[in-house]
């Protein structure tokens, strides 16, 4: 984190070995996780064993000094008001000389990603110890998935996509080959993330968590996922869940600006409640239905989407998934996202079947509008000959993420 006098953009990062090579995890991302509450708050406890309840995470401070100002916490039986400082490693407190900086005298909690070494404690200038919270065991995803989703969110918010001019110089076949290769990597990554989710939660709860998270869209994924943690699938299936009460419990976490009425999280929670009551065993039914999914020889990504959709009967399969799995509660582009971001990766993690062609040629779903515009301008999405499909859109997104990562490395190496 920055200290007094340091520029706010100098965020410290950790390089971690991931599924497809090293990735970076920054203190800024850790701060976002703290701000949004993207962790299992119900089981939060300080290193000394006292339970911790975050009443308010504080105001994010992007200037010098502690990361969050004016946080309100309940630590054991004690209520604390003060600042919160976050680091990837507990030793960074001493490395940044915070103990000698009176700007940190009001810090009441030191949040770290990785567990501290024995005896490693943050202390104020007067020598008093500061309680420590380790976030790693409380995270709702693994580190690589947090980093990947943050990169996608950052990219989706950008308006400058001039990097795609490099793709425009390639012949049509070359563009398709690049996007297909990137789509394959995105698919493998999503399947691996799904595998980890199933290993951690079991099949039914993994499906339950994924469904609620996806129904939250990009800006409300976190409160939806927290609701999934609080209310397991069995509670929804038994009708023991009050969707309105769950919505109210996360009142401060929802991002509602610009949300269309049909996509309001209160509406989506009501839809999921109807879905789970009507089809309480939907994860097992999904697995059973997937046993009859049609397949193509090879990867199938090079085949025209119109042919693949006709041969695999994807329009009819889309209707079956909406009716037989989602109980008619969810349809349209949100169902497509459920299929591509949830159902198919989870099924691929469970089954030894090649589901990549279904994922690649599935309907595009809810994607950043700019992504569709660029793919049309590149001559990739051409309407009837090559309709919008999920795989090519994910391929472009993957390619953009690679370019962005390369630019970041270049900026770090620049004098």
PyMOL commands that set and color helices and strands:
alter all, ss='L'
color gray80, all
select helices_A, chain A and resi 27-36+41-43+92-95+98-100+102-104+136-138+143-156+162-168+172-201+203-215+221-230+233-237+243-249+261-263+265-278+282-290+305-312+314-325+332-350+356-361+369-377+390-413
alter helices_A, ss='H'
color red, helices_A
select strands_A, chain A and resi 13-18+21-26+52-56+59-60+68-75+78-87+107-112+122-123+129-130+132-134
alter strands_A, ss='S'
color yellow, strands_A
deselect
rebuild
show_as cartoon
